[in-house]
Amino acid sequence: MTANLGGVDVNPDIYQIRSSRSRQFTTFDPVTRSKTKRIMPGAPASTIVESDTPGIINRMWLTFPGWFWRHWETGAGNDPSTLKKLIIRIYWDGEAYPSVECPVGDFFGIGHCEYKHYVSRYLGMSSGGASLQAADRQPNEHVQSARYGSSIYAMNGGVRVNRKSYNGTYEGERNAYIAFPLGGMGAGMFALEGTGAMSHFSLHNHPGLLNEPLVFSAIYVKGSSGSVARVLEGAVPMRKVLGTRTIRTPGPGSGLYGRHYGLPRFAESTFQARFPFGTIELRDPNVPANVTITGWSPFIPLAADDSSLPAAGLEFTFTNPTDEPLELVYSFNAAQFMAAQGADNHRVLRAEAGTGFVLDQPAVDGRPWERGAFSAATDHPNATVDCSWFRGGWFDPLTMIWEAIETGQCLEKPPVTEGAPSPGASLFVPLELQPKESRTVRLMLSWFVPETNFTIGVPATAQEAEADMTNPELRFHKPWYAGKFADLSDLSAYWSRNYTRLREESLRFADSLYGTTMPAEAVEAIAANLCILKSPTVLRQADGRLWGWEGAGDEIGSCHGTCTHVWNYAQAVPHLFPELERGIRESEFNEGQDAQGHQNFRMPLPIQPADHDFHAASDGQLGGIMKAYREWRIGGDTEWLRTIWPNVKASLHYCMEKWDPDETGVLSEPHHNTYDIEFWGPNGMCSSIYIGALKAAYLMAEALGDDQADKYKALYRKGRVYLELELFNGRYFEQKILWEGLRTPAPTSGEHAWNVNYSSEALALMESEGPKYQYGKGCLSDGVIGAWFAEMCGLGDILDREMVTLHLLSVYEHNLKRDLSAHVNPQRSGYALGNEGGLLLCTWPNGGRLSLPFVYSNEVWTGVEYQVASHLLSLGRVEEGLDIVRTCRDRYDGRTRNPFNEYECGFWYARAMASYGLIQGWSGIRYDACDRTLYVSPKVSGDYSSFLCTAGGYGIAGMKDGKPYVDVKAGRIEIERVVME
């Protein structure tokens, strides 16, 4: 067995697992103590462990006196460079030079260390173990991008390769779950799989994640030695053979009826992403041509409309690596998947833009929402179209079209005019390739589904008056593009005319995002979660306003209404499409809010005045006030702020009266939050958001000349003192559980039961512990989230910076788990489990865990991981922050999860867009449009570059030769001054 990494062969002598045995060497073990030594300060180099048999290092522990992290605290009376100076060396097979020689902090992946000297071929480390294999004694070159191959693991001298190479190439088993969304914001999507397959067709304004119709590309190749035909896909992942189902076709137990899985395909496929582009390489020793597929859809910062097109491009590049000419025929083939269930009036038409076909479903009586059309066209001059597939039973249509494909035919058939409709259509492009020549076929896909029968969250009064509504856009959701374009022909013409421009502008963005010195793991996390904006999680209604689910289910969204306490975390839209984010604020403070200032944290769709029969969400409503400040500073439009200020002010006053009636500066009355429960008593999480909202309010009030500014400022200071003196325990911020003596009756009384059931057992618990679902003395990952919001919004510090840092370091120390195999999680375990790592929402390192802590407390949420990580980065704790990012992204490695679909309560979960905050956290760069100032607070030493997007333009910003700079790539960024912080 031979292992290979980046084209380099690794020692092939891998021992078998069956011959392994486990041993330990420790100073605490009397049996092996003689073979170990303690590390003494200032002592010369000494051997820690000696073993005379081959092996794999599964765990290595170093014990430090006192609190571990104090070894990095400059004021702790210790040498903060201890772990930089302490060098660990590992020798294998009696070699004269070490296989590993590096600072111990680096070896354990925690270390702030610069000096590294790896000898031999260092393959990887993870929470599950570290192993190295002796080979040529030459220093390795740093590998920027490696292929994701099969995991290799063997004991006793074996090799373990199991950590991702971020932004690298997915292949083998790591290509099994790739599904890269293509489409526009709120316009529907399909996914390009890592093999080249197309799936997840969600074109009808709702998720269709099980919708995998019969759609495929194919190639016929003829050379001097004969001909061959292949579907332009790699091998079918085994997960699809027995583990999945799709709509309208029998399950796997029926033999995968209606699929094309049984057709010949390429032997190998790899996938690499540079959002919004995904690239697939297909290779087969029996096919004399190489194939590259590039899938993309427009994504252009500050161009929301062009980024919301229901369109995607697939580009097939064929290369002849041989020394003889080749004849090829490319084909795109699709069954009539737009046909409504039970309808017989569907049809296949010729496309008007380019050469291609349209799968059309006209309106069905009584069901106008089933009207829709899908177009596939190319601009290749030699293309032909078959609009009339063979009509027959059983497997006749697929059998006959494959016969045409494998014999190299280029069919030209007009649409059916008599009898049953055509069951599908094909597009053919003949090509001739000279030796070493490459040619590309562009396939332009678009769709148009202008009506829905969908509404959610609309108040009962509006539903009762539906028949009398004069504005049809308030009855059912209508997508934005249906108001922009007259029909599919109009849309397709725009797509065809602007294809090249849109591609160039999308590529300019991709080059800017990936063309910085930002750590690869951070760029991967940011880009992967921009896919959410192309997923069915997001809708955009006819007036252009954005609306979102929390996530996407298989056939319907998950948890409606651009939920304020989930979308609080999402940092991408306000920077990339600030006008859309301002629209969300306007919806919250207008249609979502009543005269008393109560906000419904879930907006109806279509957007219209919401009802107010449920309690408000404290974190969502207060976070909205901070975000109003953010939108003002990003956009620089004080007049916009002036228009919404009265409602912002009313919202704040509602929060004060409802949850802080005594004006203590903290939230004491029970308050709903993102954990779907109520916290009783002051806590670091929601009260930090409260004081952040108070700071934002007094700054906005001062700018607008509002005389309430002083009141807000005084209350902010009062709350800050309380948090720092009463809730900080020396290591992190806690919750003080209160449920007696409040304005609100006990949680078990009548209308104040808060939808929480109290059985007799729960009543007994409440007597000793208080209300259900609190966190008390827990170390909460979201425990100072208000300080993170403040950082992201440009509000500066709202709490003592050292206390916030200590809290986050405690979270890092206690909540980040490298291996969850022994972790107890009776909740939703699918987000992280087994030997995976993850950041738990809460732990109780000092004891005091409640019998029934808040629901979800044992879970891992990617949005919270990114919140903590970007906050650590902003405080200069770069390695800790990136460690969390790596731990998160390692779970999404293509083997068990789709790397382009982070999920929580639904796929493509909106909270995960917290990853965009990594840009500001790592770079320390922020632009304020109100005072046209660039704020720079470097978190890394030396020159660096990062992506920067403002309301006027975007580009690359950083430090060069000790000076800040901005290289504008698109638009305009007006900078009148630079402030170094």
Secondary structure, DSSP 8 states (H G I E B T S, - for coil): --EEETTEEE------GGG-------TT-TTTGGGB----TT-----SB--SS---B-------SS-GGGGG-GGGTS-TTHHHH-EEEE--TT-SS-SEEEEHHHHTT-------EEBSB---EETTEE--B-----B----S--EE---B--SSS---B-S--TT-EEEGGGGTT-EEEEE-TTS-EEEEETTS-EEEEE-SSS--TT---SEEEEEEEEETTEEEEEESS----THHHHS---TTS--GGGT-TT--TTS-B-SEEEEEEETTEEEEEEE-TT-SSEEEEEEE----TT-TTGGG-SEEEEEEEEE--SSS-EEEEEEEEEE-TT--TT----EEEE-SSSEEEEEEE--BTTBGGG-EEEEEEE--TT-EEE------STTHHHHHHHHHHHTT----B----SSS--SEEEEEEEEEE-TT-EEEEEEEEEEE-------BS--HHHHHTGGG-S-GGGTS--BHHHHH-SSHHHHHHHHHHHHHHHHHHHHHHHHHHHSS-S-HHHHHHHHHHHGGGGSTTEEEBTTS-EEE-SEE-SSSEES-S--HHHHTS--HHHHHSHHHHHHHHHHHHTTTB-TT--B-SS--BS-------S--BHHHHHHHHHHHHHHHHHH--HHHHHHHHHHHHHHHHHHHHHH-TT--SS--S-EE-TTSSEE-S-BHHHHHHHHHHHHHHHHHHHHHT-TTHHHHHHHHHHHHHHIIIIIB-SSSB-B----SSSSS--TTSGGGGTT----HHHHHHHHHH-SSS--TT-EETTTTHHHHHHHHHT---SS-HHHHHHHHHHHHHHHEES-BTT---SS-GGGS-BT--EEBSEE-TTS---SS-STTTT-B-HHHHHHHHHHHHHTT-HHHHHHHHHHHHHH-SSSSS-TT---SSSBS-GGGGGGGHHHHHHH-EEEETTTTEEEE--SSSS-EEEEEE-SSEEEEEEEETTEEEEEEEEE----SEEEE-
